[in-house]
Amino acid sequence: MAGPQFAPSAGALALVDHHCHSVVAAELADDALAGLLTESDRPPAPGCSPFDSALGLAVRRWCPPVLGLPAHAPAADYLARRRELGAAEATARLLTAAGLDTCLVDTGLTAAAGLPLLPLGELAEAAGASVREVVRLETVAERVTAGAEDWPRAVAEALAEAAGGAVAVKSVLAYRHGLAAPAERPARSAVVAAAGARLRGGPERLTDPVLLHHLLWTAVDVCAELGLPLQLHTGFGDPDLTLHRADPALLADFVRAAEPSGVPLVLLHCYPYHRQAAWLAQAFPTVHTDLGLTASYTGPQVAAVLGEMLELAPFGKLLFSTDAYGLPELFLVGTCQFRYGLGALLDRWQADSACSAADAERLTRLIAADNARRLYAL
């Protein structure tokens, strides 16, 4: 059965977006705006537009009515109306319509399309939502300038300080080297040697596997001390990522080794490895997962992909997020796609007598907000 066509903000279910980024407040050129509708950082191929995609269709489905246009308005009409309203008004309308209760914002990204992102306070005001910070692990480590011998201690202290007011720490290890993290902590001598090599002229961006794996274990220690979850990017992303190295199943040895710490590990995005992520969440008590931006990018297939994840993922382990970045449209699309997709899936389950209406309502509230509230102690 098809899910409902609804007014996004009318009586909407409260949602906790447990992983997202801030948005650009300034006016965006049409090409720059369209460029934020793809994970690619390259210009589109000749004759192609990011609007001609499942995500583009979702934007044109959910966003035009909020700006006073009919659903599925042509992209050119939508962009013209957005310019007519101005960036501030369009941003406020789109964020408010998303109907978010709380946003947990990764502050590791500070710009999109070359323009600054809204500070957290201004994002909270525009969205009408509570906003909390997620600290990006590698960004903190790259700011540490201590000598090689002091680097391990200095990194741990910097992370503890940065995460003191945060609700989670996030790693982008998948981008930097891949998720095949060994179960053993790197030897201190190897960490010091790698830190020395980096300080002698290595890349500013942290890519050395010894340092990255040491940093991951440092995050486990700090998160255990502060009672915070550790988020990990998995699955698809921009061309900086090598996709097969972002398969969350590669984390299995690390998950086993980190399990005694009790630190919750939250697998973000996951697609096309969402079934592997669901298995990890079922097999290991510390592992949780989400679909993130996958719900937006898969457009009409969102219910099918959610169904594939819920084949194995425990209902108390799946969390809602948008992973919205740069565009307020992505907050609205993420929330609408989630509500629509999960509604369509659970309508079908009820029609097949796979669950009751009470089961469907409880499952929806768990994934939409209650799992995140419990996990992040909100």
C-alpha positions in Angstrom: 0.0 0.0 0.0 1.3 3.5 -0.8 2.3 5.7 2.1 0.4 9.0 2.6 0.9 12.2 0.7 1.1 14.6 3.7 1.8 18.2 4.7 5.3 17.7 6.2 4.8 19.9 9.2 1.1 19.2 10.0 0.9 16.9 13.0 4.2 15.4 12.1 5.9 12.8 14.2 8.7 14.3 16.3 12.0 13.3 14.8 15.5 13.2 16.2 18.0 13.7 13.4 21.0 11.9 15.0 23.5 12.9 12.3 23.5 15.9 10.0 25.5 19.0 9.1 24.6 22.7 8.9 23.4 24.6 5.8 24.5 27.5 3.6 22.6 30.7 4.5 23.8 32.8 1.5 22.3 32.8 -2.0 23.5 30.0 -4.1 24.0 30.0 -7.9 21.8 27.4 -9.6 24.8 25.3 -10.5 26.1 25.4 -7.0 22.8 24.4 -5.5 22.4 21.6 -8.0 25.9 20.4 -7.2 24.8 19.8 -3.6 22.3 17.2 -4.8 25.1 14.7 -5.5 27.9 13.2 -3.5 30.3 13.9 -6.5 32.6 16.9 -6.2 33.0 17.0 -10.0 30.9 19.0 -12.5 28.1 16.9 -14.1 28.7 15.3 -17.5 27.6 17.3 -20.5 23.8 17.2 -20.9 23.3 15.9 -17.4 21.9 17.6 -14.2 21.8 16.4 -10.6 18.1 17.1 -10.7 17.7 14.2 -13.1 18.2 11.6 -10.3 16.1 9.9 -7.7 17.2 12.5 -5.2 16.3 15.3 -7.7 12.8 13.8 -8.1 12.5 13.7 -4.3 13.4 17.3 -4.0 10.8 18.3 -6.6 8.3 16.1 -4.9 8.6 17.5 -1.4 10.1 21.0 -1.5 8.1 23.1 -4.1 4.8 23.1 -2.0 6.7 24.6 0.9 7.8 27.5 -1.3 4.3 28.0 -2.8 4.6 25.8 -6.0 2.9 22.6 -6.9 4.7 19.3 -6.2 6.9 18.2 -9.1 7.3 21.7 -10.4 10.1 21.8 -13.0 13.6 22.4 -11.5 13.9 25.8 -13.4 10.6 27.0 -11.8 11.7 25.8 -8.4 15.1 27.6 -8.6 13.4 30.8 -9.8 10.9 30.7 -6.9 13.7 30.1 -4.4 15.6 33.2 -5.8 12.4 35.2 -5.6 11.9 34.4 -1.9 15.6 34.8 -1.0 17.9 32.4 0.7 16.9 33.3 4.2 13.2 32.9 3.7 13.6 29.7 1.7 15.9 28.3 4.3 13.5 29.1 7.2 10.5 27.6 5.3 12.3 24.4 4.4 13.9 23.8 7.8 10.7 24.5 9.7 8.6 22.2 7.4 11.0 19.4 8.2 9.4 19.2 11.7 12.6 18.2 13.5 12.7 18.1 17.3 16.5 17.7 17.7 19.5 17.8 15.4 22.9 16.3 16.2 25.3 18.2 14.0 28.7 17.0 12.9 30.8 20.2 13.0 33.7 18.8 11.1 32.5 20.5 7.9 32.4 24.3 7.9 31.6 25.2 4.3 29.7 24.0 1.3 30.0 25.3 -2.3 32.8 27.5 -1.0 30.3 29.3 1.4 30.2 29.2 5.2 27.6 27.1 7.0 25.3 28.5 9.6 26.6 28.4 13.2 24.8 26.0 15.4 22.8 28.6 17.2 21.4 30.1 14.0 20.7 26.6 12.6 18.7 25.9 15.7 16.7 29.1 15.4 16.0 28.6 11.7 14.9 25.0 12.2 13.0 25.5 15.5 14.9 22.5 16.9 17.3 21.7 19.6 20.8 21.4 18.2 23.7 19.5 19.8 27.3 18.9 18.5 28.9 15.8 17.2 32.7 16.2 17.3 34.7 14.9 14.3 37.6 12.9 15.4 40.1 13.4 12.6 39.5 17.2 12.6 40.4 17.4 16.2 43.6 15.4 15.7 44.7 17.4 12.7 44.8 20.6 14.9 47.2 19.0 17.4 50.8 20.4 17.0 52.6 18.5 19.8 55.9 16.8 19.2 56.0 13.1 18.3 56.6 11.8 21.8 53.7 13.9 23.2 51.3 13.4 20.3 49.4 10.4 21.7 48.8 12.3 25.0 48.0 15.6 23.3 45.5 14.0 21.0 43.7 12.3 23.8 43.5 15.5 25.8 42.3 17.5 22.8 39.6 15.0 22.0 38.4 14.9 25.6 38.2 18.7 25.7 36.4 18.9 22.4 33.9 16.2 23.2 33.2 17.5 26.7 30.1 19.3 25.6 29.2 17.0 22.7 26.7 14.1 22.4 29.0 11.9 20.2 32.3 11.6 18.4 32.4 10.7 14.7 35.1 9.1 12.6 35.7 9.3 8.8 38.2 6.5 8.8 36.4 5.1 5.8 37.5 8.0 3.8 41.1 8.2 5.1 42.2 4.5 4.8 39.1 2.2 4.9 37.3 0.4 7.7 39.5 -2.7 8.0 40.8 -1.6 11.4 42.9 -4.2 13.2 41.7 -5.6 16.6 45.0 -4.7 18.2 46.0 -1.2 19.3 49.1 0.1 17.5 52.3 0.0 19.6 53.2 3.3 21.1 56.6 3.2 19.4 54.9 2.8 16.0 52.5 5.7 16.8 55.4 8.0 17.8 57.4 7.1 14.7 54.4 7.8 12.5 53.7 11.1 14.3 57.3 12.1 13.8 57.2 11.3 10.1 54.0 13.4 9.7 55.5 16.4 11.6 58.6 16.2 9.4 56.5 17.1 6.3 53.8 14.6 5.9 50.3 15.6 4.6 48.3 18.0 6.8 45.4 15.6 6.3 45.6 12.6 8.6 46.0 9.5 6.4 48.6 7.3 8.0 47.0 4.0 9.0 48.9 3.7 12.3 47.8 7.2 13.4 44.3 6.6 12.2 44.0 3.3 14.1 45.5 4.8 17.2 43.1 7.7 16.9 40.1 5.3 16.7 41.2 3.5 19.9 41.7 6.9 21.5 38.1 7.7 20.6 37.0 4.5 22.3 38.8 5.4 25.5 37.5 9.0 25.5 33.9 7.9 24.7 34.0 5.3 27.4 35.2 7.9 29.9 32.5 10.5 28.8 29.7 8.0 28.1 29.4 8.9 24.4 28.7 6.9 21.3 31.2 6.7 18.5 29.7 7.3 15.0 31.5 5.9 11.9 30.9 6.8 8.3 30.2 3.6 6.2 29.1 3.1 2.7 28.9 5.5 -0.2 30.2 9.1 -0.2 32.1 11.4 -2.5 34.9 10.3 -4.9 37.5 10.7 -2.2 36.2 7.4 -0.9 37.0 3.9 -2.2 33.7 2.2 -1.8 34.7 -1.4 -1.1 36.9 -0.2 1.8 33.8 1.4 3.4 31.9 -1.9 3.8 30.9 -2.0 7.5 31.5 -5.7 7.6 35.2 -4.8 7.6 34.8 -3.5 11.1 34.0 -6.9 12.6 37.4 -7.5 14.2 37.5 -4.0 15.7 33.9 -4.3 17.0 34.8 -7.5 18.8 37.9 -5.9 20.3 36.1 -2.8 21.4 33.1 -4.6 22.8 34.4 -4.8 26.4 34.5 -1.0 26.5 30.7 -0.8 26.2 31.0 2.2 23.8 28.1 2.2 21.3 29.3 2.1 17.7 26.9 3.8 15.3 27.2 2.9 11.6 26.1 5.8 9.4 24.5 5.6 5.9 25.8 2.1 5.0 24.3 1.8 1.5 24.9 -0.4 -0.5 26.1 -2.4 2.5 23.0 -1.8 4.6 22.4 -5.5 5.0 25.9 -6.0 6.4 25.3 -3.1 8.8 22.0 -4.7 9.8 23.8 -8.0 10.5 26.4 -6.2 12.7 23.6 -4.5 14.6 21.9 -7.8 15.2 25.1 -9.7 16.1 26.8 -7.2 18.4 25.1 -5.4 21.3 27.2 -2.3 20.9 26.4 -1.8 17.2 23.6 0.6 16.0 22.9 1.8 12.5 21.0 4.1 10.3 20.2 4.7 6.6 21.0 8.4 6.7 21.2 10.1 3.3 20.4 6.8 1.6 16.7 7.4 2.3 16.9 10.6 0.2 19.2 9.3 -2.5 17.1 6.2 -3.2 14.0 8.3 -3.9 11.0 6.0 -4.8 12.9 2.9 -3.5 13.2 4.2 0.0 10.6 1.7 1.4 12.4 -1.2 -0.3 15.7 -0.2 1.1 14.3 0.3 4.6 12.7 -3.1 4.3 16.0 -4.7 3.5 17.6 -3.1 6.5 14.8 -4.2 8.8 15.1 -7.8 7.6 17.8 -8.2 10.3 18.3 -4.9 12.2 16.7 -5.0 15.6 14.0 -2.3 15.9 15.8 -0.8 18.8 19.1 -0.4 16.9 18.0 1.6 13.8 18.0 5.4 14.0 16.7 8.2 11.8 19.0 10.7 10.3 19.1 12.9 7.2 22.9 13.5 6.9 21.7 16.8 5.4 24.6 19.1 4.3 24.6 22.5 2.7 21.0 22.6 1.5 17.9 23.0 3.8 16.1 21.0 1.1 18.0 18.0 2.3 16.6 18.2 5.8 13.0 18.4 4.4 13.6 15.6 1.8 15.2 13.4 4.4 12.3 13.7 6.9 9.7 13.3 4.2 11.4 10.3 2.6 11.7 8.6 6.0 8.1 9.2 7.0 6.8 8.2 3.6 9.1 5.2 3.2 8.5 3.8 6.6 4.8 4.4 6.4 4.6 2.6 3.1 6.6 -0.3 4.5 4.5 -0.7 7.6 1.3 -0.3 5.7 2.4 -3.4 3.7 3.4 -5.3 6.8 0.0 -4.6 8.4 -1.8 -5.6 5.2 0.1 -8.9 5.2 -0.7 -9.4 9.0 3.0 -9.3 9.7 2.4 -6.7 12.5 -0.4 -4.9 14.3 -1.1 -1.2 14.2 0.3 -1.0 17.7 3.5 -2.7 16.6 3.8 -0.3 13.6 3.3 2.8 15.8 5.8 1.6 18.4 8.4 0.7 15.7 8.0 4.1 14.1 8.5 6.0 17.3 11.6 3.9 18.2 13.3 4.6 14.9 12.1 8.2 14.6 13.3 9.5 18.0 13.2 7.1 21.0 16.3 5.1 20.0 18.3 8.2 19.5 17.1 9.7 22.8 18.1 6.6 24.7 21.5 6.2 22.9 22.6 9.8 23.2 21.0 10.4 26.6 18.9 13.3 25.2 
